[in-house]
Amino acid sequence: MTTIRLVQGDITRETADAIVNAANSSLLGGGGVDGAIHRRGGPAILDACRDLRASHYGKGLPTGQAVATTAGNLDARWVIHTVGPVWSASEDRSALLASCYRESLRVADELGARTVAFPAISTGVYRWPMDDAARIATETVRDTPTSVEEVRFVLFDDRAYEAFAQQT
Ligand code: AR6
């Protein structure tokens, strides 16, 4: 059984085996939670991302996939980078958002991570409506078989916290 917990706050302050990053395909950093993770985690994370680009993802990490690096100075063993879809009003990209959660849990299982902290993927720069993102995130975690014991959603503000609380 996987326990789902909600907390409000900054994911870079969390203690977990793995912290998930809402990255972009370049894996080379950005704003939002991605920027915060690289800032607090330090340059070891970017170095590892550059190595991954060179070895496996010359064209970038595809949307919906996930890959792990060191967590640098964060209070975690790994950062799992996943690329959420940009919200589209004309195209249903829900399967890609669900894939981010499922693939991150698959990577977490491969690593042997027991606690995994997720941000609300795609709900910032990528503009996914919060209520819908919360539904997809919680349903996907509930429906994914995993050895992860605790999934923690770390919600940055009241609005995100309330949206996730409605689903749990
Ligand atoms: N801790 C927890 N959640 C956070 C934090 C934090 N420190 N900072 C922001 N959030 P976003 P996306 C929330 O934009 O929409 C980047 O530039 C934020 O309030 O970080 O998937 C990447 O490089 C929002 O609810 O990610 C990509 O280019 C959620 O995290 C692009 O943004 C996600 O917002 C990815 O966009």
Backbone and ligand atoms as CSV (ligand in chain L), in Angstrom:
chain,resi,resn,atom,element,x,y,z
A,1,MET,N,N,0.836,-1.210,0.000
A,1,MET,CA,C,0.000,0.000,0.000
A,1,MET,C,C,0.871,1.260,0.000
A,2,THR,N,N,0.548,2.162,-0.868
A,2,THR,CA,C,1.248,3.445,-0.913
A,2,THR,C,C,0.408,4.486,-0.178
A,3,THR,N,N,1.026,5.171,0.758
A,3,THR,CA,C,0.351,6.263,1.457
A,3,THR,C,C,0.554,7.555,0.669
A,4,ILE,N,N,-0.529,8.286,0.471
A,4,ILE,CA,C,-0.419,9.599,-0.184
A,4,ILE,C,C,-0.525,10.665,0.890
A,5,ARG,N,N,0.454,11.565,0.911
A,5,ARG,CA,C,0.430,12.689,1.867
A,5,ARG,C,C,0.476,14.005,1.108
A,6,LEU,N,N,-0.173,14.994,1.639
A,6,LEU,CA,C,-0.117,16.336,1.052
A,6,LEU,C,C,0.592,17.261,2.023
A,7,VAL,N,N,1.516,18.045,1.523
A,7,VAL,CA,C,2.089,19.100,2.357
A,7,VAL,C,C,2.170,20.369,1.516
A,8,GLN,N,N,2.084,21.477,2.190
A,8,GLN,CA,C,2.237,22.747,1.498
A,8,GLN,C,C,3.639,23.263,1.766
A,9,GLY,N,N,4.338,23.715,0.722
A,9,GLY,CA,C,5.658,24.276,0.944
A,9,GLY,C,C,6.562,24.158,-0.252
A,10,ASP,N,N,7.844,24.309,0.037
A,10,ASP,CA,C,8.901,24.319,-0.978
A,10,ASP,C,C,9.516,22.923,-1.029
A,11,ILE,N,N,9.431,22.287,-2.176
A,11,ILE,CA,C,9.884,20.897,-2.292
A,11,ILE,C,C,11.389,20.765,-2.042
A,12,THR,N,N,12.142,21.844,-2.253
A,12,THR,CA,C,13.592,21.763,-2.036
A,12,THR,C,C,13.945,21.697,-0.549
A,13,ARG,N,N,12.946,21.886,0.331
A,13,ARG,CA,C,13.163,21.780,1.780
A,13,ARG,C,C,12.750,20.420,2.325
A,14,GLU,N,N,12.267,19.556,1.448
A,14,GLU,CA,C,11.759,18.254,1.886
A,14,GLU,C,C,12.886,17.242,2.051
A,15,THR,N,N,12.635,16.281,2.929
A,15,THR,CA,C,13.494,15.108,3.056
A,15,THR,C,C,12.746,13.933,2.432
A,16,ALA,N,N,13.368,13.288,1.475
A,16,ALA,CA,C,12.734,12.137,0.815
A,16,ALA,C,C,13.831,11.333,0.129
A,17,ASP,N,N,13.543,10.089,-0.218
A,17,ASP,CA,C,14.536,9.343,-1.005
A,17,ASP,C,C,14.693,9.996,-2.377
A,18,ALA,N,N,13.585,10.360,-2.979
A,18,ALA,CA,C,13.638,10.992,-4.303
A,18,ALA,C,C,12.718,12.205,-4.343
A,19,ILE,N,N,13.216,13.250,-4.971
A,19,ILE,CA,C,12.439,14.468,-5.206
A,19,ILE,C,C,12.257,14.594,-6.720
A,20,VAL,N,N,11.011,14.755,-7.135
A,20,VAL,CA,C,10.732,14.839,-8.572
A,20,VAL,C,C,10.808,16.292,-9.019
A,21,ASN,N,N,11.432,16.478,-10.177
A,21,ASN,CA,C,11.578,17.805,-10.773
A,21,ASN,C,C,10.683,17.926,-11.997
A,22,ALA,N,N,9.912,19.010,-12.065
A,22,ALA,CA,C,9.134,19.328,-13.269
A,22,ALA,C,C,10.067,20.044,-14.239
A,23,ALA,N,N,10.792,19.245,-15.012
A,23,ALA,CA,C,11.869,19.761,-15.860
A,23,ALA,C,C,11.339,20.105,-17.249
A,24,ASN,N,N,12.237,20.448,-18.136
A,24,ASN,CA,C,11.895,20.541,-19.563
A,24,ASN,C,C,12.815,19.593,-20.317
A,25,SER,N,N,12.537,19.395,-21.606
A,25,SER,CA,C,13.258,18.372,-22.375
A,25,SER,C,C,14.757,18.576,-22.399
A,26,SER,N,N,15.189,19.831,-22.285
A,26,SER,CA,C,16.632,20.094,-22.366
A,26,SER,C,C,17.382,19.509,-21.176
A,27,LEU,N,N,16.705,19.329,-20.058
A,27,LEU,CA,C,17.317,18.885,-18.792
A,27,LEU,C,C,18.363,19.880,-18.280
A,28,LEU,N,N,18.384,21.065,-18.836
A,28,LEU,CA,C,19.447,21.999,-18.462
A,28,LEU,C,C,18.958,23.120,-17.544
A,29,GLY,N,N,17.812,22.906,-16.932
A,29,GLY,CA,C,17.328,23.871,-15.952
A,29,GLY,C,C,16.314,24.821,-16.542
A,30,GLY,N,N,15.721,25.615,-15.675
A,30,GLY,CA,C,14.694,26.558,-16.093
A,30,GLY,C,C,14.214,27.337,-14.898
A,31,GLY,N,N,12.958,27.775,-14.943
A,31,GLY,CA,C,12.400,28.531,-13.828
A,31,GLY,C,C,11.620,27.621,-12.899
A,32,GLY,N,N,10.718,28.196,-12.131
A,32,GLY,CA,C,9.813,27.427,-11.279
A,32,GLY,C,C,10.525,26.448,-10.370
A,33,VAL,N,N,9.942,25.276,-10.230
A,33,VAL,CA,C,10.502,24.278,-9.319
A,33,VAL,C,C,11.852,23.780,-9.847
A,34,ASP,N,N,12.005,23.733,-11.140
A,34,ASP,CA,C,13.266,23.312,-11.775
A,34,ASP,C,C,14.408,24.241,-11.336
A,35,GLY,N,N,14.161,25.537,-11.437
A,35,GLY,CA,C,15.178,26.506,-11.021
A,35,GLY,C,C,15.503,26.370,-9.548
A,36,ALA,N,N,14.471,26.174,-8.737
A,36,ALA,CA,C,14.669,26.063,-7.284
A,36,ALA,C,C,15.496,24.825,-6.938
A,37,ILE,N,N,15.217,23.715,-7.612
A,37,ILE,CA,C,15.951,22.468,-7.347
A,37,ILE,C,C,17.426,22.629,-7.721
A,38,HIS,N,N,17.680,23.216,-8.877
A,38,HIS,CA,C,19.091,23.402,-9.278
A,38,HIS,C,C,19.798,24.401,-8.362
A,39,ARG,N,N,19.099,25.440,-7.941
A,39,ARG,CA,C,19.733,26.433,-7.053
A,39,ARG,C,C,20.134,25.810,-5.726
A,40,ARG,N,N,19.169,25.132,-5.086
A,40,ARG,CA,C,19.468,24.581,-3.769
A,40,ARG,C,C,20.297,23.298,-3.855
A,41,GLY,N,N,20.100,22.537,-4.936
A,41,GLY,CA,C,20.821,21.262,-5.073
A,41,GLY,C,C,22.273,21.438,-5.477
A,42,GLY,N,N,22.571,22.566,-6.121
A,42,GLY,CA,C,23.961,22.836,-6.507
A,42,GLY,C,C,24.320,22.238,-7.865
A,43,PRO,N,N,25.566,22.503,-8.309
A,43,PRO,CA,C,25.968,22.194,-9.691
A,43,PRO,C,C,26.087,20.709,-10.010
A,44,ALA,N,N,26.131,19.853,-8.998
A,44,ALA,CA,C,26.263,18.415,-9.283
A,44,ALA,C,C,25.069,17.902,-10.090
A,45,ILE,N,N,23.893,18.516,-9.861
A,45,ILE,CA,C,22.695,18.050,-10.577
A,45,ILE,C,C,22.806,18.418,-12.059
A,46,LEU,N,N,23.222,19.641,-12.329
A,46,LEU,CA,C,23.364,20.069,-13.728
A,46,LEU,C,C,24.455,19.260,-14.435
A,47,ASP,N,N,25.533,18.984,-13.736
A,47,ASP,CA,C,26.598,18.149,-14.324
A,47,ASP,C,C,26.039,16.787,-14.728
A,48,ALA,N,N,25.239,16.193,-13.845
A,48,ALA,CA,C,24.664,14.874,-14.131
A,48,ALA,C,C,23.678,14.960,-15.294
A,49,CYS,N,N,22.924,16.066,-15.347
A,49,CYS,CA,C,21.981,16.244,-16.459
A,49,CYS,C,C,22.734,16.380,-17.779
A,50,ARG,N,N,23.827,17.118,-17.762
A,50,ARG,CA,C,24.621,17.274,-18.992
A,50,ARG,C,C,25.160,15.920,-19.455
A,51,ASP,N,N,25.617,15.102,-18.503
A,51,ASP,CA,C,26.112,13.765,-18.856
A,51,ASP,C,C,24.999,12.932,-19.488
A,52,LEU,N,N,23.781,13.022,-18.916
A,52,LEU,CA,C,22.656,12.254,-19.459
A,52,LEU,C,C,22.315,12.712,-20.868
A,53,ARG,N,N,22.377,14.022,-21.079
A,53,ARG,CA,C,22.110,14.539,-22.428
A,53,ARG,C,C,23.114,13.940,-23.401
A,54,ALA,N,N,24.380,13.955,-23.001
A,54,ALA,CA,C,25.432,13.484,-23.900
A,54,ALA,C,C,25.307,11.977,-24.161
A,55,SER,N,N,24.933,11.217,-23.133
A,55,SER,CA,C,24.962,9.761,-23.272
A,55,SER,C,C,23.664,9.188,-23.834
A,56,HIS,N,N,22.516,9.779,-23.485
A,56,HIS,CA,C,21.240,9.145,-23.825
A,56,HIS,C,C,20.223,10.050,-24.507
A,57,TYR,N,N,20.273,11.327,-24.237
A,57,TYR,CA,C,19.152,12.191,-24.640
A,57,TYR,C,C,19.646,13.393,-25.435
A,58,GLY,N,N,20.373,13.088,-26.500
A,58,GLY,CA,C,20.887,14.143,-27.365
A,58,GLY,C,C,19.789,15.053,-27.882
A,59,LYS,N,N,18.597,14.460,-28.131
A,59,LYS,CA,C,17.469,15.258,-28.623
A,59,LYS,C,C,16.578,15.729,-27.481
A,60,GLY,N,N,17.014,15.499,-26.262
A,60,GLY,CA,C,16.208,15.912,-25.106
A,60,GLY,C,C,15.398,14.750,-24.554
A,61,LEU,N,N,14.965,14.891,-23.310
A,61,LEU,CA,C,14.120,13.869,-22.678
A,61,LEU,C,C,12.686,14.081,-23.169
A,62,PRO,N,N,12.080,13.050,-23.784
A,62,PRO,CA,C,10.729,13.240,-24.312
A,62,PRO,C,C,9.699,13.535,-23.215
A,63,THR,N,N,8.671,14.265,-23.553
A,63,THR,CA,C,7.566,14.558,-22.645
A,63,THR,C,C,6.965,13.246,-22.135
A,64,GLY,N,N,6.712,13.204,-20.825
A,64,GLY,CA,C,6.098,12.025,-20.211
A,64,GLY,C,C,7.090,11.000,-19.697
A,65,GLN,N,N,8.377,11.205,-20.000
A,65,GLN,CA,C,9.391,10.264,-19.508
A,65,GLN,C,C,10.091,10.822,-18.268
A,66,ALA,N,N,10.886,9.975,-17.613
A,66,ALA,CA,C,11.542,10.365,-16.368
A,66,ALA,C,C,12.926,9.742,-16.294
A,67,VAL,N,N,13.831,10.451,-15.637
A,67,VAL,CA,C,15.204,9.971,-15.495
A,67,VAL,C,C,15.783,10.525,-14.185
A,68,ALA,N,N,16.667,9.748,-13.566
A,68,ALA,CA,C,17.180,10.143,-12.244
A,68,ALA,C,C,18.616,10.636,-12.320
A,69,THR,N,N,18.924,11.570,-11.417
A,69,THR,CA,C,20.310,12.000,-11.187
A,69,THR,C,C,20.536,12.047,-9.669
A,70,THR,N,N,21.772,12.356,-9.325
A,70,THR,CA,C,22.080,12.717,-7.942
A,70,THR,C,C,21.153,13.857,-7.495
A,71,ALA,N,N,20.993,13.975,-6.176
A,71,ALA,CA,C,20.225,15.103,-5.633
A,71,ALA,C,C,21.157,16.202,-5.118
A,72,GLY,N,N,22.459,16.067,-5.368
A,72,GLY,CA,C,23.386,17.115,-4.935
A,72,GLY,C,C,23.234,17.407,-3.458
A,73,ASN,N,N,23.056,18.680,-3.137
A,73,ASN,CA,C,22.962,19.112,-1.739
A,73,ASN,C,C,21.552,19.016,-1.149
A,74,LEU,N,N,20.600,18.548,-1.925
A,74,LEU,CA,C,19.241,18.397,-1.373
A,74,LEU,C,C,19.232,17.255,-0.360
A,75,ASP,N,N,18.229,17.260,0.497
A,75,ASP,CA,C,18.117,16.211,1.515
A,75,ASP,C,C,17.375,15.016,0.929
A,76,ALA,N,N,18.001,14.421,-0.085
A,76,ALA,CA,C,17.413,13.316,-0.839
A,76,ALA,C,C,18.559,12.560,-1.493
A,77,ARG,N,N,18.279,11.345,-1.938
A,77,ARG,CA,C,19.337,10.596,-2.634
A,77,ARG,C,C,19.319,10.869,-4.126
A,78,TRP,N,N,18.111,11.077,-4.649
A,78,TRP,CA,C,17.990,11.266,-6.093
A,78,TRP,C,C,17.012,12.393,-6.420
A,79,VAL,N,N,17.260,13.030,-7.556
A,79,VAL,CA,C,16.227,13.847,-8.207
A,79,VAL,C,C,15.768,13.061,-9.433
A,80,ILE,N,N,14.467,12.916,-9.553
A,80,ILE,CA,C,13.894,12.290,-10.749
A,80,ILE,C,C,13.324,13.416,-11.613
A,81,HIS,N,N,13.895,13.588,-12.787
A,81,HIS,CA,C,13.481,14.665,-13.698
A,81,HIS,C,C,12.421,14.107,-14.645
A,82,THR,N,N,11.307,14.788,-14.734
A,82,THR,CA,C,10.288,14.378,-15.694
A,82,THR,C,C,9.806,15.609,-16.437
A,83,VAL,N,N,9.348,15.396,-17.658
A,83,VAL,CA,C,8.929,16.516,-18.506
A,83,VAL,C,C,7.422,16.462,-18.688
A,84,GLY,N,N,6.738,17.401,-18.088
A,84,GLY,CA,C,5.287,17.474,-18.227
A,84,GLY,C,C,4.899,18.066,-19.567
A,85,PRO,N,N,3.653,17.808,-19.982
A,85,PRO,CA,C,3.147,18.433,-21.213
A,85,PRO,C,C,2.727,19.875,-20.960
A,86,VAL,N,N,2.876,20.696,-21.974
A,86,VAL,CA,C,2.296,22.039,-21.950
A,86,VAL,C,C,0.787,21.875,-22.121
A,87,TRP,N,N,-0.011,22.579,-21.306
A,87,TRP,CA,C,-1.467,22.521,-21.424
A,87,TRP,C,C,-1.907,22.949,-22.820
A,88,SER,N,N,-2.882,22.215,-23.364
A,88,SER,CA,C,-3.476,22.613,-24.637
A,88,SER,C,C,-4.986,22.541,-24.505
A,89,ALA,N,N,-5.679,23.579,-24.944
A,89,ALA,CA,C,-7.145,23.568,-24.918
A,89,ALA,C,C,-7.694,22.741,-26.072
A,90,SER,N,N,-6.914,22.567,-27.117
A,90,SER,CA,C,-7.429,21.906,-28.316
A,90,SER,C,C,-7.057,20.421,-28.398
A,91,GLU,N,N,-6.117,19.982,-27.554
A,91,GLU,CA,C,-5.634,18.603,-27.651
A,91,GLU,C,C,-5.591,18.022,-26.246
A,92,ASP,N,N,-6.088,16.812,-26.074
A,92,ASP,CA,C,-6.065,16.171,-24.756
A,92,ASP,C,C,-4.695,15.519,-24.515
A,93,ARG,N,N,-3.914,16.122,-23.643
A,93,ARG,CA,C,-2.566,15.610,-23.352
A,93,ARG,C,C,-2.501,14.942,-21.980
A,94,SER,N,N,-3.683,14.565,-21.444
A,94,SER,CA,C,-3.731,13.988,-20.102
A,94,SER,C,C,-2.864,12.745,-19.961
A,95,ALA,N,N,-2.822,11.932,-21.024
A,95,ALA,CA,C,-2.055,10.679,-20.933
A,95,ALA,C,C,-0.575,10.983,-20.691
A,96,LEU,N,N,-0.105,12.094,-21.251
A,96,LEU,CA,C,1.305,12.456,-21.046
A,96,LEU,C,C,1.544,12.914,-19.614
A,97,LEU,N,N,0.572,13.639,-19.050
A,97,LEU,CA,C,0.743,14.070,-17.655
A,97,LEU,C,C,0.702,12.856,-16.723
A,98,ALA,N,N,-0.233,11.939,-16.972
A,98,ALA,CA,C,-0.282,10.708,-16.169
A,98,ALA,C,C,1.029,9.943,-16.301
A,99,SER,N,N,1.574,9.923,-17.499
A,99,SER,CA,C,2.827,9.207,-17.751
A,99,SER,C,C,3.972,9.756,-16.895
A,100,CYS,N,N,3.985,11.063,-16.661
A,100,CYS,CA,C,5.042,11.649,-15.811
A,100,CYS,C,C,5.039,11.004,-14.425
A,101,TYR,N,N,3.863,10.852,-13.849
A,101,TYR,CA,C,3.764,10.256,-12.506
A,101,TYR,C,C,4.115,8.772,-12.556
A,102,ARG,N,N,3.571,8.071,-13.558
A,102,ARG,CA,C,3.819,6.636,-13.663
A,102,ARG,C,C,5.294,6.355,-13.909
A,103,GLU,N,N,5.902,7.074,-14.830
A,103,GLU,CA,C,7.316,6.842,-15.157
A,103,GLU,C,C,8.230,7.242,-13.995
A,104,SER,N,N,7.864,8.298,-13.284
A,104,SER,CA,C,8.667,8.690,-12.117
A,104,SER,C,C,8.620,7.590,-11.056
A,105,LEU,N,N,7.455,6.988,-10.862
A,105,LEU,CA,C,7.346,5.893,-9.890
A,105,LEU,C,C,8.107,4.654,-10.374
A,106,ARG,N,N,8.110,4.426,-11.669
A,106,ARG,CA,C,8.867,3.288,-12.203
A,106,ARG,C,C,10.363,3.495,-11.948
A,107,VAL,N,N,10.854,4.688,-12.198
A,107,VAL,CA,C,12.267,4.998,-11.931
A,107,VAL,C,C,12.541,4.875,-10.425
A,108,ALA,N,N,11.622,5.373,-9.608
A,108,ALA,CA,C,11.786,5.280,-8.149
A,108,ALA,C,C,11.887,3.818,-7.719
A,109,ASP,N,N,11.072,2.965,-8.303
A,109,ASP,CA,C,11.128,1.535,-7.989
A,109,ASP,C,C,12.472,0.936,-8.387
A,110,GLU,N,N,12.945,1.308,-9.560
A,110,GLU,CA,C,14.250,0.802,-10.024
A,110,GLU,C,C,15.355,1.186,-9.049
A,111,LEU,N,N,15.242,2.392,-8.492
A,111,LEU,CA,C,16.272,2.890,-7.570
A,111,LEU,C,C,16.114,2.290,-6.173
A,112,GLY,N,N,14.925,1.805,-5.862
A,112,GLY,CA,C,14.636,1.349,-4.507
A,112,GLY,C,C,14.196,2.470,-3.580
A,113,ALA,N,N,13.694,3.551,-4.139
A,113,ALA,CA,C,13.227,4.682,-3.314
A,113,ALA,C,C,11.915,4.307,-2.623
A,114,ARG,N,N,11.820,4.635,-1.356
A,114,ARG,CA,C,10.603,4.334,-0.584
A,114,ARG,C,C,9.740,5.568,-0.360
A,115,THR,N,N,10.354,6.743,-0.387
A,115,THR,CA,C,9.583,7.987,-0.239
A,115,THR,C,C,9.896,8.894,-1.427
A,116,VAL,N,N,8.847,9.389,-2.051
A,116,VAL,CA,C,9.007,10.214,-3.247
A,116,VAL,C,C,8.151,11.470,-3.106
A,117,ALA,N,N,8.766,12.620,-3.308
A,117,ALA,CA,C,8.050,13.900,-3.233
A,117,ALA,C,C,7.848,14.438,-4.644
A,118,PHE,N,N,6.595,14.772,-4.955
A,118,PHE,CA,C,6.236,15.317,-6.274
A,118,PHE,C,C,5.764,16.762,-6.146
A,119,PRO,N,N,6.127,17.616,-7.079
A,119,PRO,CA,C,5.433,18.906,-7.214
A,119,PRO,C,C,4.202,18.682,-8.103
A,120,ALA,N,N,3.406,19.717,-8.266
A,120,ALA,CA,C,2.239,19.641,-9.169
A,120,ALA,C,C,2.726,19.903,-10.592
A,121,ILE,N,N,3.127,18.827,-11.261
A,121,ILE,CA,C,3.766,18.913,-12.582
A,121,ILE,C,C,2.845,19.620,-13.585
A,122,SER,N,N,3.421,20.468,-14.382
A,122,SER,CA,C,2.757,21.200,-15.496
A,122,SER,C,C,1.812,22.319,-15.061
A,123,THR,N,N,1.691,22.571,-13.760
A,123,THR,CA,C,0.685,23.565,-13.330
A,123,THR,C,C,1.221,24.990,-13.219
A,124,GLY,N,N,2.490,25.183,-13.579
A,124,GLY,CA,C,3.067,26.529,-13.512
A,124,GLY,C,C,3.243,27.099,-14.909
A,125,VAL,N,N,4.487,27.165,-15.339
A,125,VAL,CA,C,4.817,27.683,-16.671
A,125,VAL,C,C,4.021,26.954,-17.762
A,126,TYR,N,N,3.731,25.677,-17.551
A,126,TYR,CA,C,3.036,24.877,-18.577
A,126,TYR,C,C,1.512,24.983,-18.491
A,127,ARG,N,N,0.993,25.757,-17.485
A,127,ARG,CA,C,-0.383,26.263,-17.468
A,127,ARG,C,C,-1.499,25.223,-17.349
A,128,TRP,N,N,-1.200,24.034,-16.857
A,128,TRP,CA,C,-2.274,23.031,-16.734
A,128,TRP,C,C,-3.226,23.469,-15.624
A,129,PRO,N,N,-4.549,23.442,-15.853
A,129,PRO,CA,C,-5.498,23.841,-14.798
A,129,PRO,C,C,-5.314,22.983,-13.546
A,130,MET,N,N,-5.220,23.647,-12.391
A,130,MET,CA,C,-4.825,22.969,-11.158
A,130,MET,C,C,-5.758,21.823,-10.775
A,131,ASP,N,N,-7.074,22.026,-10.864
A,131,ASP,CA,C,-8.000,20.967,-10.433
A,131,ASP,C,C,-7.820,19.704,-11.270
A,132,ASP,N,N,-7.675,19.893,-12.563
A,132,ASP,CA,C,-7.523,18.752,-13.452
A,132,ASP,C,C,-6.173,18.065,-13.215
A,133,ALA,N,N,-5.142,18.859,-13.008
A,133,ALA,CA,C,-3.815,18.288,-12.737
A,133,ALA,C,C,-3.826,17.492,-11.430
A,134,ALA,N,N,-4.538,17.997,-10.439
A,134,ALA,CA,C,-4.624,17.297,-9.149
A,134,ALA,C,C,-5.341,15.967,-9.308
A,135,ARG,N,N,-6.408,15.965,-10.104
A,135,ARG,CA,C,-7.151,14.719,-10.343
A,135,ARG,C,C,-6.258,13.688,-11.038
A,136,ILE,N,N,-5.567,14.118,-12.088
A,136,ILE,CA,C,-4.712,13.188,-12.845
A,136,ILE,C,C,-3.578,12.673,-11.950
A,137,ALA,N,N,-2.984,13.560,-11.179
A,137,ALA,CA,C,-1.860,13.164,-10.311
A,137,ALA,C,C,-2.303,12.121,-9.289
A,138,THR,N,N,-3.393,12.383,-8.602
A,138,THR,CA,C,-3.814,11.467,-7.524
A,138,THR,C,C,-4.342,10.160,-8.098
A,139,GLU,N,N,-5.127,10.235,-9.172
A,139,GLU,CA,C,-5.646,8.990,-9.770
A,139,GLU,C,C,-4.503,8.122,-10.274
A,140,THR,N,N,-3.528,8.738,-10.909
A,140,THR,CA,C,-2.433,7.948,-11.477
A,140,THR,C,C,-1.619,7.286,-10.380
A,141,VAL,N,N,-1.340,8.022,-9.317
A,141,VAL,CA,C,-0.565,7.418,-8.219
A,141,VAL,C,C,-1.365,6.270,-7.599
A,142,ARG,N,N,-2.656,6.456,-7.415
A,142,ARG,CA,C,-3.480,5.377,-6.830
A,142,ARG,C,C,-3.508,4.144,-7.727
A,143,ASP,N,N,-3.470,4.360,-9.038
A,143,ASP,CA,C,-3.638,3.246,-9.988
A,143,ASP,C,C,-2.323,2.607,-10.411
A,144,THR,N,N,-1.198,3.112,-9.928
A,144,THR,CA,C,0.097,2.587,-10.363
A,144,THR,C,C,0.670,1.638,-9.319
A,145,PRO,N,N,0.886,0.368,-9.687
A,145,PRO,CA,C,1.525,-0.546,-8.750
A,145,PRO,C,C,2.972,-0.123,-8.520
A,146,THR,N,N,3.379,-0.020,-7.250
A,146,THR,CA,C,4.733,0.459,-6.937
A,146,THR,C,C,5.135,-0.018,-5.549
A,147,SER,N,N,6.448,-0.112,-5.338
A,147,SER,CA,C,6.971,-0.422,-4.006
A,147,SER,C,C,7.197,0.830,-3.176
A,148,VAL,N,N,6.975,1.999,-3.768
A,148,VAL,CA,C,7.120,3.248,-3.013
A,148,VAL,C,C,6.092,3.262,-1.887
A,149,GLU,N,N,6.558,3.541,-0.680
A,149,GLU,CA,C,5.666,3.479,0.487
A,149,GLU,C,C,4.928,4.793,0.715
A,150,GLU,N,N,5.608,5.885,0.424
A,150,GLU,CA,C,4.960,7.188,0.619
A,150,GLU,C,C,5.174,8.080,-0.595
A,151,VAL,N,N,4.065,8.537,-1.144
A,151,VAL,CA,C,4.105,9.584,-2.167
A,151,VAL,C,C,3.629,10.861,-1.496
A,152,ARG,N,N,4.469,11.854,-1.566
A,152,ARG,CA,C,4.150,13.143,-0.937
A,152,ARG,C,C,3.982,14.194,-2.034
A,153,PHE,N,N,2.816,14.785,-2.101
A,153,PHE,CA,C,2.627,15.911,-3.015
A,153,PHE,C,C,2.978,17.172,-2.258
A,154,VAL,N,N,3.941,17.916,-2.775
A,154,VAL,CA,C,4.400,19.143,-2.106
A,154,VAL,C,C,3.869,20.322,-2.912
A,155,LEU,N,N,2.854,20.960,-2.351
A,155,LEU,CA,C,2.116,22.004,-3.064
A,155,LEU,C,C,2.576,23.373,-2.588
A,156,PHE,N,N,2.857,24.210,-3.565
A,156,PHE,CA,C,3.551,25.457,-3.280
A,156,PHE,C,C,2.654,26.495,-2.617
A,157,ASP,N,N,1.379,26.503,-2.959
A,157,ASP,CA,C,0.502,27.551,-2.417
A,157,ASP,C,C,-0.843,26.964,-2.001
A,158,ASP,N,N,-1.678,27.820,-1.389
A,158,ASP,CA,C,-2.993,27.386,-0.886
A,158,ASP,C,C,-3.848,26.773,-1.983
A,159,ARG,N,N,-3.836,27.422,-3.120
A,159,ARG,CA,C,-4.703,27.000,-4.220
A,159,ARG,C,C,-4.366,25.567,-4.654
A,160,ALA,N,N,-3.079,25.292,-4.775
A,160,ALA,CA,C,-2.647,23.946,-5.170
A,160,ALA,C,C,-2.986,22.946,-4.063
A,161,TYR,N,N,-2.745,23.339,-2.831
A,161,TYR,CA,C,-3.028,22.438,-1.715
A,161,TYR,C,C,-4.515,22.087,-1.687
A,162,GLU,N,N,-5.364,23.096,-1.827
A,162,GLU,CA,C,-6.816,22.855,-1.787
A,162,GLU,C,C,-7.258,21.955,-2.936
A,163,ALA,N,N,-6.697,22.156,-4.103
A,163,ALA,CA,C,-7.069,21.334,-5.262
A,163,ALA,C,C,-6.724,19.868,-5.014
A,164,PHE,N,N,-5.553,19.614,-4.451
A,164,PHE,CA,C,-5.159,18.233,-4.166
A,164,PHE,C,C,-5.976,17.670,-3.004
A,165,ALA,N,N,-6.277,18.504,-2.024
A,165,ALA,CA,C,-7.059,18.031,-0.873
A,165,ALA,C,C,-8.453,17.585,-1.319
A,166,GLN,N,N,-8.998,18.229,-2.337
A,166,GLN,CA,C,-10.314,17.839,-2.875
A,166,GLN,C,C,-10.303,16.427,-3.440
A,167,GLN,N,N,-9.126,15.960,-3.831
A,167,GLN,CA,C,-9.013,14.660,-4.519
A,167,GLN,C,C,-8.664,13.528,-3.565
A,168,THR,N,N,-8.367,13.849,-2.321
A,168,THR,CA,C,-7.859,12.793,-1.427
A,168,THR,C,C,-8.752,12.646,-0.187
L,1,AR6,N1,N,8.341,23.706,-4.451
L,1,AR6,C1,C,7.164,23.149,-4.798
L,1,AR6,N2,N,6.422,23.561,-5.854
L,1,AR6,C2,C,6.899,24.617,-6.551
L,1,AR6,C3,C,8.118,25.263,-6.256
L,1,AR6,C4,C,8.860,24.767,-5.149
L,1,AR6,N3,N,10.038,25.297,-4.783
L,1,AR6,N4,N,8.299,26.284,-7.145
L,1,AR6,C5,C,7.234,26.284,-7.967
L,1,AR6,N5,N,6.380,25.293,-7.604
L,1,AR6,P1,P,6.624,24.946,-12.804
L,1,AR6,P2,P,5.762,23.289,-15.085
L,1,AR6,C6,C,5.092,24.892,-8.196
L,1,AR6,O1,O,6.445,26.189,-13.585
L,1,AR6,O2,O,4.455,23.988,-15.134
L,1,AR6,C7,C,10.429,25.350,-15.790
L,1,AR6,O3,O,11.009,26.499,-16.311
L,1,AR6,C8,C,4.380,25.910,-9.059
L,1,AR6,O4,O,3.633,26.811,-8.249
L,1,AR6,O5,O,7.807,24.815,-11.934
L,1,AR6,O6,O,5.796,21.799,-15.172
L,1,AR6,C9,C,10.951,24.079,-16.430
L,1,AR6,O7,O,12.309,24.195,-16.784
L,1,AR6,C10,C,3.465,25.008,-9.883
L,1,AR6,O8,O,2.273,24.680,-9.160
L,1,AR6,O9,O,6.641,23.638,-13.783
L,1,AR6,C11,C,10.064,23.943,-17.610
L,1,AR6,O10,O,10.518,24.719,-18.700
L,1,AR6,C12,C,4.286,23.715,-10.028
L,1,AR6,O11,O,5.338,23.807,-9.059
L,1,AR6,C13,C,8.744,24.452,-17.143
L,1,AR6,O12,O,9.039,25.373,-16.094
L,1,AR6,C14,C,4.879,23.509,-11.391
L,1,AR6,O13,O,5.300,24.763,-11.932
L,1,AR6,C15,C,7.881,23.370,-16.569
L,1,AR6,O14,O,6.615,23.914,-16.266
